[in-house]
Every structure is written in structure tokens, then in C-alpha cells.
Amino acid sequence: MSTQAATEETAVVIGLEVHVQLETDTKVFCGCSTEPDDEEEPNTRTCPTCLGLPGALPVLNEAAVEAAVKIGKALDSEIPETTTFHRKNYYYPDLPKNFQLTQYDAPICAGGELAVAVDGDRRTIGITRAHLEEDPGSIQHAGGSIESATHTLINYNRAGTPLMEVVTEPDFRSPAETRAFLAKLEEVLEYLGVFDATRDGSLRVDANVSLVPASEMAEDGSVPEDVLADADRAEVKNISSHRGAEKALAYEISRQRNVLRRGREIEQETRHWDEGRGVTVSMRSKEAEKDYRYFREADLPALEVSDWKEEISIPELPDARRERFGEEYGLDDEAASKLTSTKAVADFFEDVASEFDPELAATWVADNLLGELNYRELAITDVDGRLDEFKRLIELVAAEELTVKNAEEVVLRGMLDEGDDPEAIIDREGLGKAEGDEVADAVAAVVDENPEAVADYRDGDEGAINFLVGQVMQATGGSADPGQVNGLLREELDD
């Protein structure tokens, strides 16, 4: 954008390149493990192939190809007859062979789309392509940020991990939209079973940001190709989270607008997102496609994948499952969204709903269990070996052998904090459901001991009944059913 446009109202145009680590046992072109060990030494999970030593030949990982096809099907992409690999040549210290094995003009997934909801509005983001490639190693800037580090350390253990790069159309108009898209993409990938969000560096984002004259945008929000071609864009790298993407892009948009206000031009460059300082810093001028000198990888033949699209199945995806939960179980949108937040949560809910009332199952899984897990910063996968214990707790509530209050406030929390099973906590705390005679005796005693509250109730003060119910619950150690207590008190006091 020229300096003449400095006073014009501008619109934001953002496109993303999302690098997703695929969940495979071994690297994409060799047999080295992809499973990191917390105690592993740097540069030990390597071999001649992923280190690029002379004479080492790549062998393509079939599981990585299957994962790529699944992603293509989920994004409604075209899976071509054949796909090929190329060498992308540039010097980075974390690529020891000085080129990256990737895909160029024949990606494994072409086109596609992904629908996202932003502030209640549903938008469809176009997918340009998605292709397989190898991950570089990891760089650690010692003694400070990329600008102030005293030296840099390189670990090649990650080099060669299979990546899927998902390239979007420039369809985003705000940082909030990019955050929503990344969350939705990660949700879909988790359902496919090809991605683990807990892995360090499992999702990394490069974002291309341009400002264009708002007057030149089409009525539907699209930007003509000639306007995009004239816009100078900055690429922001080193984004590693949904929240980080929103913050980095908000900063970069503000920076570019300030540049224009000062009467200067936007430089076409690559910038680094310094998360610690919350700023982007210039790294280098933006590379053009010709700078990478792509050429075919002679050691990998063309790969025929078109038949795999029919052979490889994918599970029911989040949107479809969310819609079905509303229709089949009568759930509102909020509950259905919570219960399809991950495939593990959705699977557990359906397991519980197959044995108990769906409304009870939804309350216990979406509100009680997920609420307590979120409070402890845990996911349902952190307790997947104990899901039968949680089902047993729901069974005790459904059978009215345990009050909801005690189940929620004592047993569930004890199960998560202490690791005990529900029966052990119930026995230790004496939380068995109070018998009828015990409750009736407690009601009679509370009525005798609280004549003022009894008089208030009989004078029309409905609040007095709540006080009396509380006294009975306290007398029974919370083991009585509050509804039953309320009914018994009214029978006693209305005589």
C-alpha cells in the first residue's frame, strides 16, 4: 500500500499457513521414533537419513500418508490421482541437509473448506492446499530472545517428524477469526486421531497480513486479486497457539497502521513473533517462490493416492456429531458444544447416555465432570483409565443411593483430588443415603428445636422452610434428599 493511502480507511486481509505435527510412531522418511522422552539427550533421536548424511535414502511413512488423506477428506479437499515430493532449497541451521522434503505443484490435498463460528456468525474459510513435509529441528536461543541471545542451540531430535501444512485462502478479516479457525481445525484433527495438541510444537502458524483500502473490497467481503497483488504483506512466524495467533496479528495490524499513519510504506518482509515481549520483529526480506529453487525429489517416486480416499474412513466430525446430539438426545446448543469439544468427551457421554437418562448423563459429563477437570487444568484423557469409576458414581446418583450434593461436592472432588473410588469415599465419609426413619426423626427434631422458624413459616414466610431444610441436611450429614426433606417438613408443619 502506498503512502498516498495513509489516510484511507483500511481493511485487514489475513491468510494462514498452519503446520500440524502428525501422530505417527516414526518420522516421515526414516525409522527414528517420534515419541519424545522427557529425559532424552538432544540429537540422539536421529539417523543418517534425518541428518541428511551422504548416501542416506528416504522411505515414505505410510501412516503419514493415511493421516494426510484423512485430513483431506475432513476438509473436503480433492485427493489427486498422484502426488509428488520436491526439495525446497534454503539454508536454515535446523535443516542439516540444507533442503526440506515437501510438496510443490502436486500436493496430496487440493482445495477444500472449513466452516467456523465467530461471534455467532458462521463463516466458511477456503483451503488452498494441504501437503506433507518434514519438520525441521528445534532452535533454542540461549540467554535471551532472537535479538539478544548470546548463542543458539540446535536439537535435531524433531527433524523429520511428519508435518501437514494447511494453507488457507486470504479469507480472514480479524485476529479473532484466525483464533476461531485454529481452534476448529485442532478440534477436527483431534477427532481424526492424527494430532496431539499436548505435544510441544504440535501446531505452529505462519500468518500473512496485509492492509488494503476498504473501498476496494467487494460487497461480500472478498478482495479482488489485483488488489491483493498490489498489497505489501508481512509474514509473521513463530506463532504456536490460538491465543498467540490472535495477539500476534492484533499487534502486527496495529504496527502496519501506525506505519501508514507516519506516511511510510509497508515493507514486504518476514517478521518474528516474540511472545515474551508481545511484539513482532523484522527477520529478513520476504522470500519469493523462485528463492526456494524447487526440484523433484529423485529418491521418492510419484505416489498414487486417489484410491485411498474411498478406502480410508474418517469418524463422525464435530459439527455433525453436535447436530446429532441435539436431535437424538434433546440437548441445547451449549450442552451439545461442551459434549463434543473432544472426541473422548463425546464418546464418554454416549457411553453414559446409553445406560442412564440423557439429561442426567449430560449434566454429569458436561457440567460436573468437565467443570471439575477444567478447574484442575485437566482433560478427560488424563483420567481415561478411571471412566468406569465415574460411571459408577452416576449410577449411585441415578439409583438415589447418594445425594446429588454429596456426589458433586464430596465424592467427585475426592475422586479427582485423592484418587479414591466412589465407594471408598462414601464409606470413609459416611455418605450413604439416609433411610426414611432417620430422615423423619431428623425432621421431627429440627421442628422441635426451631420454634421461631416454624412460626415464621406458618405466618407465610417461605424462606423459613429453606432454613429448616438446611438444618435437617446438616443433621443427616447431607445424606438426605433435599426434596424429600422439603416434603416431610411441609407435611409436618401444614397439619
C-alpha positions as CSV (number, residue, x, y, z in Angstrom):
1,M,0.0,0.0,0.0
2,S,1.5,3.3,-1.0
3,T,1.9,6.3,1.3
4,Q,-0.9,8.1,-0.6
5,A,-3.3,5.6,1.1
6,A,-2.1,6.5,4.6
7,T,-5.3,8.4,5.4
8,E,-7.7,5.9,3.8
9,E,-9.7,3.5,5.9
10,T,-8.1,0.1,5.6
11,A,-9.4,-3.4,5.8
12,V,-7.4,-6.4,7.1
13,V,-6.6,-9.4,5.0
14,I,-5.0,-12.5,6.6
15,G,-4.0,-15.9,5.3
16,L,-2.6,-18.7,7.3
17,E,-0.1,-21.5,6.8
18,V,-0.7,-24.0,9.7
19,H,2.0,-26.6,10.3
20,V,0.5,-29.7,12.1
21,Q,2.6,-32.4,13.5
22,L,1.1,-35.8,12.6
23,E,0.8,-38.5,15.2
24,T,2.9,-41.4,13.8
25,D,5.3,-43.8,15.6
26,T,8.2,-42.9,13.3
27,K,9.4,-40.0,11.3
28,V,8.1,-39.3,7.8
29,F,11.2,-40.5,5.8
30,C,13.1,-42.8,8.3
31,G,12.5,-45.2,11.1
32,C,13.5,-42.9,14.0
33,S,10.9,-42.7,16.8
34,T,8.7,-39.6,17.1
35,E,7.9,-40.3,20.7
36,P,9.9,-37.8,22.9
37,D,11.4,-38.9,26.2
38,D,11.4,-36.3,29.0
39,E,14.9,-37.3,29.8
40,E,16.3,-37.7,26.3
41,E,19.5,-36.1,25.3
42,P,19.5,-33.6,22.4
43,N,20.5,-35.0,19.0
44,T,20.0,-38.7,20.0
45,R,16.8,-39.5,18.1
46,T,18.5,-39.2,14.8
47,C,19.9,-41.3,11.9
48,P,21.8,-40.7,8.7
49,T,18.5,-40.0,6.8
50,C,17.1,-37.3,9.0
51,L,20.5,-35.8,9.4
52,G,21.0,-35.7,5.7
53,L,24.2,-37.6,5.6
54,P,25.6,-38.6,2.1
55,G,24.1,-41.8,0.7
56,A,21.1,-42.0,3.0
57,L,17.8,-42.5,1.2
58,P,14.3,-41.5,2.3
59,V,11.5,-44.1,2.7
60,L,8.0,-42.7,3.0
61,N,5.9,-43.4,6.1
62,E,2.6,-45.0,5.1
63,A,0.9,-43.8,8.3
64,A,1.7,-40.2,7.5
65,V,0.0,-40.6,4.1
66,E,-3.1,-42.1,5.6
67,A,-3.3,-39.2,8.1
68,A,-2.9,-36.7,5.2
69,V,-5.8,-38.4,3.3
70,K,-8.0,-38.3,6.4
71,I,-7.3,-34.6,6.7
72,G,-8.1,-34.0,3.1
73,K,-11.4,-35.8,3.4
74,A,-12.3,-33.8,6.6
75,L,-11.6,-30.6,4.8
76,D,-13.5,-31.6,1.6
77,S,-10.3,-31.4,-0.4
78,E,-9.6,-33.1,-3.8
79,I,-7.3,-36.1,-3.4
80,P,-5.4,-36.3,-6.8
81,E,-4.5,-39.3,-8.8
82,T,-0.8,-38.9,-7.9
83,T,1.2,-36.7,-5.7
84,T,4.9,-35.9,-5.7
85,F,7.7,-34.7,-3.4
86,H,10.1,-31.8,-4.1
87,R,13.2,-30.4,-2.5
88,K,12.7,-26.9,-1.1
89,N,16.2,-25.4,-1.0
90,Y,17.3,-22.9,1.5
91,Y,19.7,-22.7,4.4
92,Y,18.3,-22.9,7.9
93,P,20.5,-24.2,10.7
94,D,17.7,-26.6,11.8
95,L,17.7,-28.4,8.5
96,P,21.0,-30.2,8.4
97,K,20.7,-31.3,4.7
98,N,20.0,-27.7,3.5
99,F,16.7,-28.6,1.9
100,Q,13.3,-29.6,3.1
101,L,11.4,-32.6,1.6
102,T,8.0,-31.1,0.8
103,Q,5.4,-31.0,-1.9
104,Y,5.2,-28.3,-4.5
105,D,2.8,-28.4,-7.5
106,A,1.1,-31.7,-6.8
107,P,0.0,-31.6,-3.1
108,I,-1.8,-34.5,-1.6
109,C,-4.8,-32.3,-0.9
110,A,-6.0,-29.5,-3.2
111,G,-8.7,-27.0,-2.3
112,G,-11.3,-27.5,0.4
113,E,-13.0,-25.5,3.2
114,L,-13.7,-25.3,6.9
115,A,-16.7,-23.6,8.5
116,V,-16.2,-21.7,11.7
117,A,-18.4,-19.7,14.0
118,V,-17.3,-16.2,15.1
119,D,-19.5,-14.2,17.5
120,G,-22.5,-16.2,16.4
121,D,-21.8,-15.8,12.7
122,R,-20.9,-18.8,10.6
123,R,-18.1,-18.3,8.0
124,T,-16.5,-20.6,5.5
125,I,-12.8,-20.4,5.2
126,G,-11.3,-21.6,1.9
127,I,-8.4,-24.0,1.9
128,T,-5.9,-23.6,-0.9
129,R,-4.0,-26.8,-0.3
130,A,-2.6,-29.1,2.3
131,H,0.6,-31.0,1.8
132,L,3.0,-33.4,3.5
133,E,6.5,-32.4,4.5
134,E,9.2,-33.0,7.1
135,D,9.6,-30.9,10.2
136,P,12.9,-29.1,10.9
137,G,14.7,-29.5,14.2
138,S,14.2,-27.1,17.1
139,I,16.2,-24.0,17.9
140,Q,16.8,-22.6,21.4
141,H,18.1,-19.0,21.7
142,A,20.2,-19.1,24.9
143,G,20.5,-16.0,27.1
144,G,17.6,-14.1,25.6
145,S,15.2,-13.6,22.7
146,I,16.2,-14.0,19.0
147,E,17.5,-10.4,19.1
148,S,19.5,-10.6,22.3
149,A,20.6,-14.3,22.6
150,T,24.3,-14.9,23.3
151,H,24.2,-18.1,21.3
152,T,21.8,-20.6,19.7
153,L,21.4,-24.3,20.4
154,I,20.1,-26.8,17.9
155,N,18.4,-30.1,18.6
156,Y,17.7,-32.4,15.6
157,N,15.5,-34.9,17.5
158,R,12.4,-33.4,16.0
159,A,13.9,-33.1,12.5
160,G,12.0,-35.4,10.1
161,T,8.7,-35.5,12.1
162,P,5.8,-35.7,9.6
163,L,4.1,-32.4,9.1
164,M,0.9,-31.5,7.3
165,E,0.9,-27.8,6.2
166,V,-2.6,-26.4,5.7
167,V,-2.6,-23.3,3.6
168,T,-5.8,-21.1,3.7
169,E,-7.1,-18.6,1.3
170,P,-6.8,-14.9,2.5
171,D,-10.3,-15.1,3.9
172,F,-9.7,-13.8,7.5
173,R,-10.7,-10.2,8.3
174,S,-9.7,-10.1,12.0
175,P,-7.4,-11.8,14.5
176,A,-10.5,-13.3,16.3
177,E,-11.4,-15.2,13.1
178,T,-8.0,-16.8,13.0
179,R,-8.2,-17.9,16.6
180,A,-11.6,-19.5,15.9
181,F,-10.3,-21.2,12.8
182,L,-7.3,-22.7,14.6
183,A,-9.5,-24.0,17.4
184,K,-11.9,-25.6,14.9
185,L,-9.1,-27.1,12.9
186,E,-7.5,-28.5,16.0
187,E,-10.8,-30.0,17.0
188,V,-11.2,-31.7,13.7
189,L,-7.7,-33.0,13.7
190,E,-8.2,-34.4,17.2
191,Y,-11.4,-36.2,16.1
192,L,-9.4,-37.8,13.2
193,G,-6.9,-39.2,15.7
194,V,-3.9,-37.7,13.7
195,F,-2.9,-34.9,16.1
196,D,-2.0,-34.5,19.8
197,A,-2.3,-30.9,21.0
198,T,-0.3,-31.7,24.2
199,R,2.9,-32.2,22.2
200,D,5.4,-29.4,22.3
201,G,5.3,-27.6,19.0
202,S,2.5,-29.7,17.6
203,L,0.8,-26.8,15.9
204,R,2.7,-23.8,14.5
205,V,1.4,-20.9,12.5
206,D,2.8,-18.5,9.9
207,A,0.4,-15.7,9.1
208,N,0.5,-13.3,6.1
209,V,-1.0,-9.9,7.0
210,S,-2.0,-7.1,4.5
211,L,-3.9,-3.9,4.8
212,V,-5.9,-2.9,1.7
213,P,-8.1,0.1,1.1
214,A,-11.5,-0.7,2.5
215,S,-13.1,1.0,-0.6
216,E,-11.6,-1.7,-2.9
217,M,-13.2,-4.6,-1.1
218,A,-16.2,-6.3,-2.7
219,E,-19.6,-6.1,-1.0
220,D,-19.4,-9.8,0.1
221,G,-16.1,-9.0,1.9
222,S,-13.8,-10.6,-0.7
223,V,-10.8,-8.8,-2.0
224,P,-10.1,-8.7,-5.8
225,E,-6.9,-10.5,-6.9
226,D,-5.4,-7.4,-8.4
227,V,-5.8,-5.5,-5.0
228,L,-4.2,-8.4,-3.2
229,A,-1.3,-8.5,-5.7
230,D,-0.6,-4.8,-5.1
231,A,-0.7,-5.1,-1.3
232,D,2.6,-5.4,0.6
233,R,2.3,-8.1,3.2
234,A,4.3,-9.1,6.2
235,E,4.6,-12.8,7.2
236,V,4.6,-13.4,10.9
237,K,6.3,-16.6,12.1
238,N,6.8,-18.4,15.4
239,I,3.2,-18.4,16.4
240,S,2.4,-21.5,18.5
241,S,-1.1,-21.2,20.0
242,H,-4.6,-19.9,19.2
243,R,-4.3,-17.1,21.7
244,G,-0.8,-16.3,20.4
245,A,-2.1,-16.0,16.9
246,E,-4.7,-13.5,18.0
247,K,-2.2,-11.4,19.9
248,A,0.5,-11.5,17.2
249,L,-1.9,-10.5,14.5
250,A,-3.5,-7.7,16.6
251,Y,0.0,-6.3,17.2
252,E,1.0,-6.6,13.6
253,I,-2.1,-4.9,12.3
254,S,-1.6,-2.1,14.7
255,R,2.1,-1.8,13.7
256,Q,1.2,-1.6,10.0
257,R,-1.5,1.0,10.5
258,N,1.0,3.1,12.5
259,V,3.5,2.8,9.7
260,L,0.9,4.1,7.2
261,R,-0.1,7.0,9.5
262,R,3.5,8.1,9.6
263,G,3.4,8.3,5.8
264,R,5.7,5.4,5.2
265,E,5.2,2.2,3.1
266,I,4.7,-1.3,4.5
267,E,7.8,-3.4,3.8
268,Q,7.3,-6.9,2.4
269,E,9.2,-8.9,4.9
270,T,9.2,-11.9,7.3
271,R,8.8,-11.0,11.0
272,H,9.3,-13.0,14.2
273,W,6.6,-13.1,16.9
274,D,8.4,-12.5,20.2
275,E,5.8,-13.9,22.6
276,G,7.6,-12.8,25.7
277,R,7.6,-9.2,24.7
278,G,4.4,-9.2,22.7
279,V,5.9,-7.7,19.6
280,T,6.9,-8.7,16.1
281,V,10.5,-8.0,15.0
282,S,11.9,-8.0,11.5
283,M,13.9,-11.1,10.5
284,R,14.6,-10.8,6.8
285,S,13.1,-9.7,3.5
286,K,10.2,-11.9,2.3
287,E,11.3,-14.8,0.1
288,A,9.7,-15.3,-3.3
289,E,8.9,-18.7,-4.7
290,K,11.9,-18.6,-7.0
291,D,14.2,-18.2,-4.0
292,Y,13.5,-21.8,-2.9
293,R,14.6,-23.4,-6.2
294,Y,12.1,-26.3,-6.1
295,F,13.0,-29.5,-7.9
296,R,11.6,-33.1,-7.9
297,E,12.9,-35.4,-5.3
298,A,14.5,-38.2,-7.4
299,D,14.7,-40.7,-4.5
300,L,10.9,-40.8,-4.0
301,P,8.7,-41.9,-6.8
302,A,5.3,-40.4,-7.5
303,L,2.7,-41.6,-5.0
304,E,-0.7,-42.8,-6.2
305,V,-3.3,-42.0,-3.6
306,S,-6.6,-41.4,-5.3
307,D,-8.0,-44.9,-4.4
308,W,-7.2,-44.3,-0.7
309,K,-9.9,-41.7,-0.5
310,E,-12.5,-44.4,-0.7
311,E,-10.6,-47.0,1.4
312,I,-9.7,-44.8,4.3
313,S,-12.6,-43.9,6.6
314,I,-13.0,-40.9,8.9
315,P,-15.1,-40.7,12.1
316,E,-18.2,-38.5,12.5
317,L,-16.8,-35.0,12.7
318,P,-17.6,-32.4,15.5
319,D,-20.3,-30.4,13.6
320,A,-22.2,-33.5,12.5
321,R,-22.0,-35.0,16.0
322,R,-23.1,-31.7,17.6
323,E,-26.1,-31.6,15.4
324,R,-26.9,-35.3,16.1
325,F,-26.6,-34.8,19.9
326,G,-29.3,-32.1,19.7
327,E,-31.6,-34.2,17.6
328,E,-31.1,-37.6,19.3
329,Y,-30.7,-36.5,23.0
330,G,-32.6,-33.3,23.0
331,L,-29.6,-31.2,24.1
332,D,-29.4,-27.4,23.7
333,D,-26.6,-25.9,21.7
334,E,-24.4,-25.1,24.7
335,A,-24.6,-28.6,26.1
336,A,-24.0,-30.2,22.7
337,S,-21.0,-28.0,22.2
338,K,-19.4,-28.9,25.5
339,L,-20.1,-32.6,24.9
340,T,-18.5,-32.6,21.5
341,S,-15.5,-30.5,22.5
342,T,-13.3,-33.5,22.1
343,K,-13.9,-37.0,20.7
344,A,-13.0,-38.5,24.1
345,V,-15.7,-36.4,25.8
346,A,-18.3,-37.2,23.2
347,D,-17.6,-40.9,23.3
348,F,-17.8,-41.0,27.2
349,F,-21.1,-39.1,27.1
350,E,-22.6,-41.5,24.6
351,D,-21.4,-44.4,26.8
352,V,-23.1,-42.9,29.8
353,A,-26.3,-41.9,27.9
354,S,-26.7,-45.5,26.7
355,E,-27.2,-46.6,30.3
356,F,-28.8,-43.6,32.0
357,D,-31.2,-40.7,31.2
358,P,-29.5,-38.5,28.6
359,E,-30.3,-35.4,30.6
360,L,-28.7,-36.8,33.7
361,A,-25.7,-38.0,31.6
362,A,-25.3,-34.5,30.0
363,T,-25.4,-32.8,33.4
364,W,-22.8,-35.1,34.9
365,V,-20.4,-35.2,32.0
366,A,-20.7,-31.6,30.6
367,D,-21.2,-29.7,33.9
368,N,-19.9,-31.7,36.8
369,L,-17.0,-33.8,35.5
370,L,-15.7,-31.3,32.9
371,G,-16.2,-28.4,35.3
372,E,-14.1,-30.1,38.0
373,L,-11.5,-31.2,35.4
374,N,-11.2,-27.7,33.9
375,Y,-10.8,-26.3,37.4
376,R,-7.8,-28.6,37.9
377,E,-6.5,-27.9,34.4
378,L,-7.0,-31.5,33.4
379,A,-8.6,-33.1,30.3
380,I,-10.8,-36.1,30.2
381,T,-7.8,-38.0,28.7
382,D,-5.9,-37.5,31.9
383,V,-8.5,-39.8,33.7
384,D,-9.4,-42.1,30.9
385,G,-8.4,-45.1,32.9
386,R,-11.0,-44.2,35.6
387,L,-14.1,-43.6,33.5
388,D,-15.8,-46.7,34.8
389,E,-15.5,-45.2,38.3
390,F,-17.2,-42.0,37.2
391,K,-20.0,-44.1,35.6
392,R,-20.4,-45.9,39.0
393,L,-20.8,-42.5,40.7
394,I,-23.5,-41.5,38.2
395,E,-25.2,-44.9,38.8
396,L,-25.3,-44.3,42.6
397,V,-27.0,-40.9,42.0
398,A,-29.4,-42.4,39.5
399,A,-30.4,-45.1,42.0
400,E,-30.8,-42.5,44.7
401,E,-28.2,-44.2,46.9
402,L,-26.3,-41.0,47.1
403,T,-27.5,-37.4,47.2
404,V,-26.6,-35.1,44.3
405,K,-25.0,-32.6,46.7
406,N,-22.7,-35.2,48.3
407,A,-21.9,-36.8,44.9
408,E,-20.9,-33.4,43.4
409,E,-19.2,-31.7,46.4
410,V,-17.6,-34.6,48.2
411,V,-17.3,-37.8,46.2
412,L,-16.4,-36.4,42.7
413,R,-13.9,-33.9,44.1
414,G,-12.4,-36.6,46.3
415,M,-12.1,-39.0,43.4
416,L,-10.1,-36.3,41.5
417,D,-8.0,-35.0,44.3
418,E,-7.3,-38.2,46.2
419,G,-7.6,-40.8,43.5
420,D,-10.0,-43.0,45.5
421,D,-13.0,-44.8,44.0
422,P,-16.5,-43.6,45.0
423,E,-17.4,-46.4,47.4
424,A,-14.2,-45.8,49.4
425,I,-15.1,-42.1,49.8
426,I,-18.7,-42.9,50.7
427,D,-17.6,-45.3,53.4
428,R,-15.0,-43.1,54.8
429,E,-17.2,-40.0,54.9
430,G,-20.4,-41.9,56.0
431,L,-22.3,-40.6,53.0
432,G,-24.8,-43.5,52.4
433,K,-28.3,-42.3,51.7
434,A,-30.2,-41.7,54.9
435,E,-33.1,-44.2,55.5
436,G,-36.7,-43.0,55.8
437,D,-36.9,-43.3,59.6
438,E,-33.6,-41.5,60.0
439,V,-34.9,-38.6,57.9
440,A,-38.3,-38.5,59.7
441,D,-36.6,-38.4,63.1
442,A,-34.3,-35.6,61.9
443,V,-37.3,-33.6,60.6
444,A,-39.2,-34.0,63.9
445,A,-36.1,-32.9,65.9
446,V,-35.5,-29.8,63.8
447,V,-39.1,-28.8,64.1
448,D,-38.9,-29.1,67.9
449,E,-35.6,-27.2,68.1
450,N,-36.6,-24.2,65.9
451,P,-40.0,-22.9,67.1
452,E,-39.3,-19.4,65.7
453,A,-38.6,-20.6,62.2
454,V,-41.7,-22.8,62.4
455,A,-43.8,-19.8,63.4
456,D,-42.3,-17.7,60.5
457,Y,-43.3,-20.4,58.0
458,R,-46.8,-20.7,59.4
459,D,-47.1,-16.9,59.1
460,G,-46.4,-17.2,55.4
461,D,-42.6,-16.7,55.3
462,E,-41.5,-19.2,52.6
463,G,-37.8,-18.5,53.3
464,A,-38.2,-20.2,56.7
465,I,-38.7,-23.6,55.0
466,N,-35.3,-23.3,53.4
467,F,-33.7,-22.7,56.7
468,L,-35.4,-25.8,58.2
469,V,-34.4,-27.9,55.2
470,G,-30.8,-26.8,55.8
471,Q,-31.0,-27.8,59.4
472,V,-32.2,-31.3,58.5
473,M,-29.5,-31.7,55.9
474,Q,-26.9,-30.7,58.5
475,A,-28.4,-33.2,61.0
476,T,-28.2,-36.0,58.5
477,G,-24.7,-35.1,57.3
478,G,-26.0,-34.2,53.9
479,S,-27.2,-37.7,53.2
480,A,-30.9,-36.9,53.0
481,D,-32.6,-36.0,49.8
482,P,-33.5,-32.2,49.9
483,G,-36.7,-32.7,48.0
484,Q,-37.9,-35.4,50.4
485,V,-36.9,-33.3,53.4
486,N,-38.9,-30.3,52.0
487,G,-41.9,-32.5,51.5
488,L,-41.7,-34.0,55.0
489,L,-41.3,-30.6,56.6
490,R,-44.4,-29.2,54.8
491,E,-46.4,-32.3,55.8
492,E,-45.4,-31.8,59.4
493,L,-45.9,-28.0,59.5
494,D,-49.1,-27.9,57.5
495,D,-51.0,-30.3,59.8
